Amino acid sequence: MKVNLDTFEELHAPCYVLEEKRLRRNLELIRRVADEAGVEIILAFKAYALWKTFPIFREYIGATTASSLYEAKLACNEFGSKAHTFSPAYTDYEIDEIAACSSHLTFNSLSQYARLHDRAKSANGSLSFGLRVNPEYSEVGTALYNPCAPGTRFGVTADKLPERLPDGIEGFHCHCHCESGADVFARTLVHITDKFSRWFDQLRWVNFGGGHLMTRKDYDIPLLVKTLKDFRKAYPHLNIILEPGSAFGWQTGPLVSQVVDIVEDHGIKTAILNVSFTCHMPDCLEMPYWPAVRGAETLEGADDAVANEDCVYRLGGNSCLSGDFMGYWRFSHGLKVGDNVIFEDMLHYTTVKTNMFNGITHPSIALAHEDGTLEMLRIFGYEDYRNRMD
């Protein structure tokens, strides 16, 4: 069927809608950055893993990054190329299969490398090994997402590296960002270079991780390209890799939900929806952040006095978790049962993190083609919930 991409009035059940036109716009920009800067940009599954859309991705990029066995298998089996893999700790019972599905394997510690690299090499003789390093600098403001905070479990600091790297280490992996700008990367790169450049002549590649939100409207693309070019000029023997996740799925489509009831207590009106923040938009509660709602004004930080105003609502999920709500939003009209409530930008870090807590019906996943035709990629049912309990 064809849908109105402004109102989604044809939808009467919850659905994540990926818009192909928006996805291709992001992919084209990312490919242009990679070409202009002379670097490789790959997709991080931790933010986006809708494998039925991988044929579109393969038109623009050639590889992906994984952080687990299942993501590495997804890279091999569905994307069609071996993964650049990093894990905080590889297990004895998974390392052989992970190695077989990987082109690059980055270790989080020198001890893990010493214990497992021979075994990994036996499983895949063409592996390129890397080591995650920690420059002890990050401008990520939310502690939950700061990989370089004091006491972090990620990476080796410069003072713990030997002057001569262990035989077989060919790359460094350094992840310091979360939805960050090019100016942040430029400043962070100074610290990375200061801490680790004395080992660069022993390497073949450097992976600057994810969090480079280059598809955001105000992102400084020329600065990113210049920063990468300058680094390549200083170290021409190094292959440079970036592995953003959010940048690929950024602003590519909404979660469409419907109002199923409106309740009021102490003057606070809550529109209860057929989706859940804790199940279907978990970052909203974890980070937290107030998502944009189409046609509504976000009143982030407003006190409960605003609740008495006309057309102002909290939005409540349909789980039994007491805190499964957020608010407030001001709508242009009073809400009623059956109205669509459209949460913007819900394709990255949502479909990969959703859960079936409370057995709530899970939103479908659809692809809106450029001609407006809606293709259902997945409709979830009772068996999906039941099978999770096996």
GISUL-V279957 format. One record per backbone hydrogen bond with DSSP energy under -0.5 kcal/mol. NH is the residue of the N-H (numbers start at 0). CO is the residue of the C=O. If there is no record, write none. Layout:
NH;CO
NH;CO
This chain:
2;371
4;2
7;3
10;7
14;255
15;363
16;14
16;253
17;15
17;365
18;16
18;251
19;17
19;367
22;18
23;19
24;20
25;21
26;22
27;23
28;24
29;25
30;26
31;27
32;28
33;29
34;30
35;31
36;32
37;33
38;33
39;239
41;241
42;62
43;243
44;42
44;64
46;43
47;43
50;48
52;49
53;50
55;52
56;52
57;53
58;55
59;56
60;56
64;42
65;83
71;67
72;68
73;69
74;70
75;71
76;72
77;73
78;73
79;74
80;74
82;100
83;63
84;82
84;103
85;65
86;105
93;90
94;90
97;93
98;94
99;95
100;96
100;97
101;98
102;82
103;82
104;127
105;84
106;129
112;108
113;109
114;110
115;111
116;112
119;115
120;116
121;117
122;118
123;119
126;123
127;102
128;126
128;167
129;104
130;170
131;106
132;172
133;155
134;132
142;140
144;141
145;142
146;144
148;145
151;148
154;152
155;131
159;156
160;157
164;162
168;165
169;128
169;167
170;128
171;204
172;130
173;206
175;173
176;209
179;210
184;180
185;181
186;182
187;183
188;184
189;185
190;186
191;187
192;188
193;189
194;190
195;191
196;192
198;195
199;196
201;198
202;199
203;169
204;169
205;238
206;171
207;205
207;240
212;179
212;210
213;211
215;212
218;215
220;218
223;219
224;220
225;221
226;222
227;223
228;224
229;225
230;226
231;227
232;228
233;229
234;230
235;232
237;234
238;203
240;205
241;39
242;208
247;244
248;244
249;245
251;248
254;342
255;14
255;253
256;254
256;340
258;338
259;271
260;271
262;269
264;267
267;264
268;266
269;262
270;313
271;260
271;269
272;315
273;257
279;275
280;275
280;276
283;280
284;280
284;281
285;281
286;282
287;283
288;283
290;288
293;341
295;292
296;329
297;295
298;327
301;298
305;302
306;303
307;304
308;305
311;308
312;328
313;268
314;325
315;270
315;313
316;323
317;274
323;320
324;322
325;314
327;312
328;312
329;296
330;310
330;328
331;294
337;258
338;335
340;256
342;254
342;340
343;291
343;341
345;252
348;46
352;349
353;349
354;278
358;355
359;356
363;13
364;377
365;15
366;374
367;17
367;365
368;366
368;372
371;368
373;0
374;366
374;372
375;373
376;364
376;374
377;364
379;377
383;380
384;380
385;381
386;382
387;383
387;384
388;384
388;385
389;386
